[in-house]
Amino acid sequence: MSTYTQDIIDSIREQTNIIDLIGETVHLRQAGRNYKGLCPFHNEKTPSFNVSAEKQIYKCFGCGKSGNVYSFVMENQSVTFPQAIEFLAKRIGISIESSSNPDFIKEVSKRDQILESLLLATDLYIKAMFDDEKSLAIKYFQRRGFLSDTISKFKLGYSPDSWDYTLKSLHSQNIDNITLEDAGLIIKKDNGNFYDRFRNRAMFPIRNSVGRIIGFGARDLNEENKDGAKYLNSPETLVYHKGKEIYGLFESKRAILNQDSVILVEGYADVISLHQAGIENVVASSGTALTQDQLSALLKLTKNIYFIYDSDNAGQKATEKGIELAIDLGFNILIVELPKGEDPDSIVRKSGVNTFNIFFRKAITFIEYKAKLYQEKNLLKTPASRAKATRELINLISKIPDRLQHDLFIRELAEKFELSETQLRRVYEEKSEIEQSKYVEFRKKESKDLNLIKNTDLEQESANRIRQEKILSDSLKNEELNIIRYCLLGFKELEEIFDIHHVDTDLFTTENGKSLLALLATLHFDGTSSILDAISLSQELNEESKELLLGIAIINESPSDSWKKTAEISSETNWKRIISDSINKLKKSKLIEERESLTLSLKNIDANLEIGILQKIKLLTSEINKLQAS
């Protein structure tokens, strides 16, 4: 095992898009929410190799190979784990040398120290808020309507009105000034002394996509302070880069993938209020104008984006900039318009989520949005201004990667501006030869994709998946399978099964089920890795177990009809009910088995023992009936 720290391993994995990586050697095509292609590890004529963009893992239902970005490089290039780290680091532009290099060790160590100090600061701010029940932060969050569960979910806190509260508190936990300054928590004076960056502010921790706290957004609680910045954010640091991070992405990832869409808002409170109202596929740019890097991160999860920015001039400009960036990347764009002076947070607080949904359902295209702005700014009064506006919109349309949409948007534009569609097409065709050549390349790729689809034997592809499902259904009880599947959703769910439901191997009856549950019990959350990465990199799990567990995870991603029947789930899975029912059925099965065994033993026991056995059978029957009733 390499001496690279877990932080650098996680950072490289996080920045590596598994679809792009595997797509360099395997021709992948999208199939539902997964990607498929011919397996690089064995010869096959029909695709049985599945890659999950959400879980960042792969699984072949033909040969059984599975893993994450590291295992793919190790298997595909026949290299060691440290060599895979170095290959992937170089591929994404991170310059790392051998872990024995003192400079490298120093930088990695510094990153770890910064992350540790930010985590301690978060705990400190949470404690400070609850130690002072009359704190301005609590009053502020209450005015916002944030419930205690919401405050806990987003780890909100309070930095007291003090010049050295953070400084002294973290000194007592052996964090030095250099680390605190590198983390952006303190500022150095001209005289060499230090003071807290955040004072008398409501604290909004910013997490990266794997859940590590990398910085803060801080809202001033002194309403009389007209000179200072209302919001103050962490500076650029070794771990926090404003232009790349997205607020709420960690909390929203699963909802974005499940709903195949993302809502982009301006503020932290907008994200939190919508989450609390049950709308969880929502994020905000992290204290900065929207960037291409942020949109690229979202594009890994979905191509469908809703912009809901403020309706003031700044919000309109931000929306227009966002539209341009999103179009270049191939997003399908809709804009949600709210009344003047309102934002998602205020709408939900004042009128409730149903009112917000009314506005949301009236989302409009970028053509309609831009046309309204031109109208409001009196930019459509003269022929010259109308022509200029028309050309601007045609230029945007021409950048959309999906050429089929061009015709549809040109038709919409003709209707909005009351122009001849023929005229607009003439202007559209005036586009440069560069655009035309892009289209030719697009058609070539499209043709290759079409040929691959035509040559795909769908029945064989389905057979591979069904074979995997049959292996699972033959070797595990449905109820055991449901519990294993739930554990694979994340460490939180895994801990819930063991610590809240108190499930152990004695409850399972199949050897495979007992074995898999025992293996899952060996996994521990280290604060960084996802449960699937922990499985892929585990030294305690054998390859057969890894392949089986990751195979279950891939099938969880997009269950087929036969899998739904086997696992007794629907697209609107109620996990709480499923887990409760599964545990009850397993308990009931155990009790019935014990009762049958006792009943059989009555034939061969002494009369003096019979009464005790009968009482035990009666007790077991009572417990079985209770489980049946629940």
Secondary structure as GFF3:
##gff-version 3
##sequence-region A 1 630
A	DSSP	alpha_helix	6	15	.	.	.	ID=ss1
A	DSSP	alpha_helix	18	23	.	.	.	ID=ss2
A	DSSP	beta_strand	29	31	.	.	.	ID=ss3
A	DSSP	beta_strand	34	37	.	.	.	ID=ss4
A	DSSP	beta_strand	49	52	.	.	.	ID=ss5
A	DSSP	beta_strand	57	60	.	.	.	ID=ss6
A	DSSP	beta_strand	66	67	.	.	.	ID=ss7
A	DSSP	alpha_helix	69	77	.	.	.	ID=ss8
A	DSSP	alpha_helix	81	91	.	.	.	ID=ss9
A	DSSP	alpha_helix	102	131	.	.	.	ID=ss10
A	DSSP	alpha_helix	136	143	.	.	.	ID=ss11
A	DSSP	alpha_helix	148	153	.	.	.	ID=ss12
A	DSSP	beta_strand	157	159	.	.	.	ID=ss13
A	DSSP	alpha_helix	165	171	.	.	.	ID=ss14
A	DSSP	alpha_helix	177	182	.	.	.	ID=ss15
A	DSSP	beta_strand	186	188	.	.	.	ID=ss16
A	DSSP	beta_strand	194	196	.	.	.	ID=ss17
A	DSSP	beta_strand	201	207	.	.	.	ID=ss18
A	DSSP	beta_strand	213	220	.	.	.	ID=ss19
A	DSSP	beta_strand	231	233	.	.	.	ID=ss20
A	DSSP	beta_strand	246	247	.	.	.	ID=ss21
A	DSSP	alpha_helix	249	259	.	.	.	ID=ss22
A	DSSP	beta_strand	262	265	.	.	.	ID=ss23
A	DSSP	alpha_helix	268	276	.	.	.	ID=ss24
A	DSSP	beta_strand	282	285	.	.	.	ID=ss25
A	DSSP	alpha_helix	292	299	.	.	.	ID=ss26
A	DSSP	beta_strand	304	308	.	.	.	ID=ss27
A	DSSP	alpha_helix	313	329	.	.	.	ID=ss28
A	DSSP	beta_strand	332	335	.	.	.	ID=ss29
A	DSSP	alpha_helix	344	351	.	.	.	ID=ss30
A	DSSP	alpha_helix	353	361	.	.	.	ID=ss31
A	DSSP	alpha_helix	366	376	.	.	.	ID=ss32
A	DSSP	alpha_helix	383	398	.	.	.	ID=ss33
A	DSSP	alpha_helix	403	417	.	.	.	ID=ss34
A	DSSP	alpha_helix	421	429	.	.	.	ID=ss35
A	DSSP	alpha_helix	433	454	.	.	.	ID=ss36
A	DSSP	alpha_helix	458	475	.	.	.	ID=ss37
A	DSSP	alpha_helix	478	487	.	.	.	ID=ss38
A	DSSP	alpha_helix	491	495	.	.	.	ID=ss39
A	DSSP	pi_helix	496	500	.	.	.	ID=ss40
A	DSSP	three_ten_helix	505	507	.	.	.	ID=ss41
A	DSSP	alpha_helix	511	520	.	.	.	ID=ss42
A	DSSP	alpha_helix	531	537	.	.	.	ID=ss43
A	DSSP	alpha_helix	543	557	.	.	.	ID=ss44
A	DSSP	alpha_helix	561	567	.	.	.	ID=ss45
A	DSSP	alpha_helix	575	601	.	.	.	ID=ss46
A	DSSP	three_ten_helix	602	604	.	.	.	ID=ss47
A	DSSP	alpha_helix	607	629	.	.	.	ID=ss48
###
